[in-house]
Amino acid sequence: MKILLVAKPWRGGLGRYLYLAMQEMFPGSVRWLSTRPMTFSDELVYRRDQDMWWDRFRREIDAADCDAALFIGTRPEYRGVKAHPRNVLYQTDDVKMQACDLEVFGRVFLSDRGYEPDLTALSKPSQYGGVLPLACHPPLHYPVANGRRRGVYFVGNRDPKRDPYVARLLDSGLPARVIGNYFAKRPLFWRRPLAFRPTIDNAKLSRVYGRCEVSLNIHARVVRMGTNQRSFEAAACGVPQVVERRPGIEEYFEPGKEMLLCHDPDEMVAQLRMALSDPTGSAKMAEKARRRALAEHSYYHRIVAAFAHLAPKGQLDAALRAVTAATR
C-alpha cells in the first residue's frame, strides 16, 4: 500500500509516530510531504511567492502515486486539492475549519469525541469516519529499567487548566518533577525551582518514565472528551498513572484497574499518595494498562482504522499482525 503523509515538518510527536508506524507496516511505501519548505532553495521560492509554492504543493498531492493520502489537520491552503476518496483527514483536538475545507476529503476522523457535533455540522454523513483516538508507538514507548524510581513526574507544557494542578503538586510535599516549558519561564517555577526540568524530545519519554514511580497527566483545556496522547504513551512505558478524568476516558482504560483518575487538585494528591504507598498494586495496574495499550491503542491500530475503506482487510490485518508480533 502506497501512502502519502501530509503534515507539518516537525519530525516529532504525532507526525513522526504515524510516519514510523506506516513505514514499519508498509516498508518503503510511505512519503512525507511537508507543509513547509525543507530545503534552502525551496525556502527561497516560498519567501518569494507563497501562492506559487502552495499551488505547486497542491499539484504535487494531486499527482502523487499513492493509495492513501493522510492529512494531519487541515488548513485553508488545501482548498483546491482535487477531492478524492483516498484523501483522509485526521483532525486532532479542536475543529477550526469551514465546510469548504472538508470538500477535499473522502473520510474525516476526529481524535476527540467532544468535537463531534462541531464536525458533523460541517461534514457530509458519508465523510465522517468516527473517533480515531491518539495512541502510542511501541518501538519508542516501552518500559525502561533506569535505576531507582523516584516520585511523581508530570511531562507537559503549560496550560491555564493545568496550572492549579501543578501548583497543588508543588505544595503537596511529594517528590515531584515537572518537565516542560514551565522551566525558568513561569511564576510556578520560582516556587520550587529544583522540581522543574526543560522540555524533552518525545523520543526520550521512555527513559524519563523509567526514572519515576508514578506519571501524572493533566489534560490541556482543548481536550473535551477521552484523553490525550500522554496516557497512551505512559501506559506503553509501563508506568503507573494518575490521570485527570475526562468524559469518555473509560472507552480506553478502566479506572481503578488500569489507571487512577482524579477530578480536582486535592483528589489528585490523594490518588498520587495512594499509588506511591502501594508500589506492588501500582505495578500490576501499570502492566494491565500496558497490555491494553499494545493490544488496542498503538498507531498501527489507528492506521488500520483510518485506511479500512481504502485497502483490503486482509492486507491491513496482515501488516498489523506482522508489526504487533514484534512489540509484545
C-alpha positions as CSV (number, residue, x, y, z in Angstrom):
1,M,0.0,0.0,0.0
2,K,1.5,3.4,-1.1
3,I,0.8,6.2,1.4
4,L,1.4,10.0,1.3
5,L,1.6,11.7,4.7
6,V,0.8,15.4,4.5
7,A,1.9,17.0,7.8
8,K,4.0,19.7,9.4
9,P,7.7,19.3,9.0
10,W,8.3,18.8,12.7
11,R,9.8,15.3,13.0
12,G,8.5,14.7,16.4
13,G,5.3,13.8,18.1
14,L,2.2,12.7,16.1
15,G,3.6,13.2,12.6
16,R,6.7,11.2,13.4
17,Y,4.8,8.4,15.2
18,L,2.4,7.9,12.2
19,Y,5.2,8.1,9.7
20,L,7.3,5.5,11.6
21,A,4.3,3.2,12.1
22,M,3.3,3.3,8.4
23,Q,6.9,2.7,7.3
24,E,7.0,-0.4,9.5
25,M,3.7,-1.7,8.2
26,F,4.4,-0.8,4.6
27,P,8.2,-0.6,4.2
28,G,9.5,1.8,1.5
29,S,5.9,2.8,0.5
30,V,5.4,6.0,2.6
31,R,6.3,9.5,1.7
32,W,6.1,12.6,3.9
33,L,5.1,15.8,2.2
34,S,5.9,18.7,4.4
35,T,3.6,21.7,4.7
36,R,6.7,24.0,5.0
37,P,9.9,24.2,2.8
38,M,12.5,21.7,3.8
39,T,15.5,22.9,1.7
40,F,17.2,26.2,1.3
41,S,16.2,26.6,-2.3
42,D,12.6,25.7,-1.5
43,E,12.6,28.3,1.3
44,L,13.7,30.9,-1.3
45,V,10.8,30.0,-3.5
46,Y,8.4,30.1,-0.6
47,R,9.6,33.6,0.5
48,R,9.4,35.0,-3.0
49,D,5.9,33.7,-3.8
50,Q,3.9,31.8,-1.3
51,D,0.9,31.5,-3.6
52,M,3.1,29.8,-6.3
53,W,4.6,27.5,-3.6
54,W,1.2,26.3,-2.4
55,D,-0.1,25.9,-5.9
56,R,2.8,23.6,-6.6
57,F,2.2,21.8,-3.3
58,R,-1.5,21.1,-4.2
59,R,-0.5,19.8,-7.7
60,E,2.1,17.5,-6.0
61,I,-0.7,16.0,-3.9
62,D,-3.0,15.5,-6.9
63,A,-0.2,13.9,-8.9
64,A,1.0,11.6,-6.1
65,D,1.2,7.9,-6.9
66,C,-0.5,6.6,-3.7
67,D,-3.4,4.6,-2.5
68,A,-4.0,6.8,0.5
69,A,-3.1,10.4,1.5
70,L,-3.3,11.0,5.2
71,F,-3.5,14.7,6.2
72,I,-2.8,15.6,9.9
73,G,-5.0,18.6,10.5
74,T,-6.5,20.8,7.8
75,R,-5.6,24.3,6.6
76,P,-7.1,26.8,4.1
77,E,-4.2,26.2,1.7
78,Y,-5.6,22.7,1.0
79,R,-8.6,24.2,-0.8
80,G,-8.1,23.5,-4.4
81,V,-6.7,20.0,-3.9
82,K,-8.8,17.6,-6.0
83,A,-11.4,15.8,-4.0
84,H,-10.7,12.1,-3.8
85,P,-11.8,9.1,-1.7
86,R,-8.1,8.4,-0.9
87,N,-7.7,11.7,1.0
88,V,-8.1,11.1,4.7
89,L,-8.2,13.8,7.3
90,Y,-7.1,13.2,10.9
91,Q,-8.3,16.2,12.8
92,T,-6.7,16.3,16.3
93,D,-8.2,18.4,19.1
94,D,-10.2,21.5,18.1
95,V,-12.3,21.8,15.0
96,K,-11.4,25.1,13.3
97,M,-12.4,25.0,9.7
98,Q,-15.2,25.8,7.3
99,A,-17.3,23.3,5.3
100,C,-15.4,24.1,2.2
101,D,-12.2,22.9,3.9
102,L,-13.7,19.3,4.1
103,E,-14.6,19.0,0.4
104,V,-11.1,17.7,-0.4
105,F,-11.5,14.6,1.8
106,G,-13.2,11.3,1.3
107,R,-13.0,10.4,5.0
108,V,-12.6,12.5,8.1
109,F,-11.6,11.3,11.6
110,L,-11.5,13.1,15.0
111,S,-9.2,12.4,17.9
112,D,-11.7,13.8,20.5
113,R,-15.4,12.8,20.5
114,G,-16.2,16.1,22.3
115,Y,-15.8,17.9,18.9
116,E,-18.2,15.5,17.1
117,P,-21.1,18.0,17.0
118,D,-18.8,20.7,15.5
119,L,-17.5,18.4,12.8
120,T,-20.8,16.7,11.8
121,A,-22.4,20.1,11.4
122,L,-19.8,20.8,8.7
123,S,-19.2,17.4,7.0
124,K,-21.4,15.1,4.9
125,P,-22.6,11.9,6.7
126,S,-20.6,9.8,4.3
127,Q,-17.4,11.6,5.1
128,Y,-17.3,11.1,8.9
129,G,-15.3,8.1,9.9
130,G,-15.7,8.4,13.6
131,V,-13.3,8.9,16.5
132,L,-9.7,7.8,16.0
133,P,-8.0,8.4,19.4
134,L,-4.4,9.3,19.8
135,A,-2.1,6.4,20.7
136,C,1.4,5.1,21.4
137,H,4.2,3.9,19.2
138,P,5.7,0.7,20.9
139,P,9.2,0.9,19.4
140,L,9.6,4.3,21.1
141,H,7.4,3.7,24.2
142,Y,8.4,0.8,26.3
143,P,9.4,0.0,29.9
144,V,13.0,1.1,30.8
145,A,14.9,0.0,33.9
146,N,16.6,3.2,34.7
147,G,17.9,2.8,38.3
148,R,15.8,3.5,41.3
149,R,12.5,5.0,40.5
150,R,11.5,8.1,42.5
151,G,8.4,10.2,42.9
152,V,5.9,11.7,40.5
153,Y,6.6,13.0,37.0
154,F,4.4,15.4,35.1
155,V,5.5,15.8,31.5
156,G,3.6,18.5,29.6
157,N,3.6,22.2,28.6
158,R,2.0,25.0,30.4
159,D,-1.8,25.4,30.1
160,P,-4.1,27.5,32.2
161,K,-6.1,24.4,33.2
162,R,-3.0,22.6,34.3
163,D,-1.6,25.4,36.5
164,P,-3.8,24.7,39.6
165,Y,-2.8,21.1,39.5
166,V,0.9,21.8,39.1
167,A,0.6,24.4,42.0
168,R,-1.1,21.8,44.2
169,L,1.6,19.2,43.3
170,L,4.4,21.6,44.3
171,D,2.7,22.4,47.7
172,S,1.9,18.7,48.4
173,G,5.4,17.8,49.7
174,L,5.5,14.9,47.3
175,P,8.8,14.2,45.4
176,A,8.0,15.6,42.0
177,R,9.4,16.6,38.7
178,V,7.7,18.9,36.2
179,I,9.1,18.6,32.7
180,G,8.1,21.1,30.1
181,N,8.1,24.8,29.2
182,Y,7.4,25.9,32.8
183,F,11.2,25.7,33.2
184,A,12.6,29.2,34.2
185,K,9.7,30.9,32.4
186,R,6.6,30.7,34.6
187,P,5.9,32.0,38.1
188,L,5.3,28.5,39.3
189,F,8.9,27.6,38.6
190,W,10.1,30.0,41.2
191,R,8.1,28.3,43.9
192,R,10.2,25.2,43.8
193,P,12.9,25.6,41.0
194,L,14.6,22.2,41.7
195,A,11.4,20.4,40.8
196,F,11.5,21.6,37.2
197,R,13.2,20.3,34.1
198,P,13.2,21.7,30.5
199,T,11.1,20.2,27.7
200,I,12.4,16.9,26.3
201,D,12.3,15.2,22.9
202,N,9.4,12.9,22.7
203,A,11.8,10.1,21.7
204,K,13.2,10.3,25.3
205,L,9.9,9.6,27.1
206,S,10.7,6.0,27.9
207,R,13.9,6.9,29.6
208,V,12.2,9.7,31.6
209,Y,9.3,7.4,32.7
210,G,11.9,4.8,33.7
211,R,13.0,7.2,36.5
212,C,9.6,7.8,38.1
213,E,7.2,5.9,40.3
214,V,4.0,7.5,39.0
215,S,3.1,9.5,35.9
216,L,0.7,12.5,36.4
217,N,-1.3,13.5,33.4
218,I,-3.5,16.6,33.4
219,H,-5.3,17.5,30.2
220,A,-5.0,20.8,28.4
221,R,-8.2,22.8,28.2
222,V,-8.6,21.9,24.5
223,V,-9.4,18.2,25.5
224,R,-13.1,17.8,25.8
225,M,-13.5,14.0,26.0
226,G,-11.4,10.9,26.2
227,T,-7.7,11.6,26.9
228,N,-4.6,12.9,25.3
229,Q,-1.6,11.2,23.8
230,R,0.3,11.1,27.1
231,S,-2.0,8.5,28.6
232,F,-1.2,6.0,25.9
233,E,2.5,6.8,25.9
234,A,2.9,6.3,29.6
235,A,0.8,3.2,29.5
236,A,3.1,1.6,26.9
237,C,6.1,2.7,29.0
238,G,4.7,0.6,31.9
239,V,4.5,3.4,34.4
240,P,1.5,3.7,36.9
241,Q,-0.7,6.7,36.1
242,V,-2.9,9.3,37.8
243,V,-4.9,11.0,35.1
244,E,-7.4,13.9,35.3
245,R,-10.8,12.5,34.5
246,R,-12.4,13.5,31.2
247,P,-15.8,12.1,30.0
248,G,-15.3,9.0,27.9
249,I,-11.8,8.1,29.2
250,E,-13.3,4.7,30.2
251,E,-13.5,3.8,26.5
252,Y,-9.7,3.4,26.5
253,F,-8.7,2.5,30.0
254,E,-10.5,1.0,33.0
255,P,-10.4,3.3,36.0
256,G,-9.1,1.8,39.2
257,K,-7.7,-1.2,37.3
258,E,-5.5,0.3,34.6
259,M,-5.1,3.8,35.9
260,L,-6.3,6.1,38.7
261,L,-8.4,9.1,37.9
262,C,-8.9,12.4,39.7
263,H,-11.5,15.2,39.4
264,D,-9.6,18.1,41.1
265,P,-6.2,19.0,42.6
266,D,-7.0,17.7,46.0
267,E,-8.1,14.3,44.7
268,M,-5.0,14.3,42.5
269,V,-2.8,14.4,45.6
270,A,-4.8,11.7,47.3
271,Q,-4.5,9.4,44.3
272,L,-0.8,10.1,44.0
273,R,-0.3,9.2,47.6
274,M,-2.3,6.0,47.2
275,A,-0.2,5.0,44.1
276,L,3.1,5.8,45.8
277,S,2.1,3.9,49.0
278,D,1.3,0.6,47.2
279,P,4.1,0.0,44.6
280,T,3.1,-3.6,44.1
281,G,-0.5,-2.8,43.3
282,S,0.6,0.2,41.2
283,A,2.9,-2.0,39.2
284,K,0.1,-4.5,38.5
285,M,-2.2,-1.7,37.4
286,A,0.6,-0.3,35.0
287,E,1.1,-3.8,33.5
288,K,-2.6,-4.1,32.7
289,A,-2.6,-0.7,31.1
290,R,0.5,-1.6,29.1
291,R,-1.1,-4.8,27.8
292,R,-4.2,-2.8,26.8
293,A,-2.2,-0.2,25.0
294,L,-0.3,-2.7,23.0
295,A,-3.4,-4.7,22.1
296,E,-5.7,-1.8,21.2
297,H,-4.0,1.6,21.3
298,S,-0.9,1.7,19.1
299,Y,-0.7,3.8,15.9
300,Y,-0.6,0.6,14.0
301,H,-4.3,0.1,15.1
302,R,-5.1,3.7,14.2
303,I,-3.7,3.2,10.7
304,V,-5.8,0.1,10.1
305,A,-8.9,2.0,11.1
306,A,-8.0,5.1,9.0
307,F,-7.5,3.1,5.8
308,A,-10.1,0.4,6.2
309,H,-12.2,1.9,3.4
310,L,-9.2,2.1,1.0
311,A,-7.4,-1.3,1.3
312,P,-8.4,-4.9,1.5
313,K,-9.0,-6.0,5.1
314,G,-6.6,-9.0,4.7
315,Q,-3.8,-6.7,3.6
316,L,-4.2,-4.4,6.6
317,D,-4.7,-7.2,9.1
318,A,-1.5,-9.0,7.8
319,A,0.5,-5.7,8.2
320,L,-0.9,-5.3,11.7
321,R,-0.1,-8.8,12.8
322,A,3.5,-8.5,11.4
323,V,4.4,-5.4,13.4
324,T,2.5,-6.1,16.6
325,A,4.0,-9.6,16.9
326,A,7.4,-7.9,17.3
327,T,6.3,-5.5,20.0
328,R,4.7,-7.9,22.5
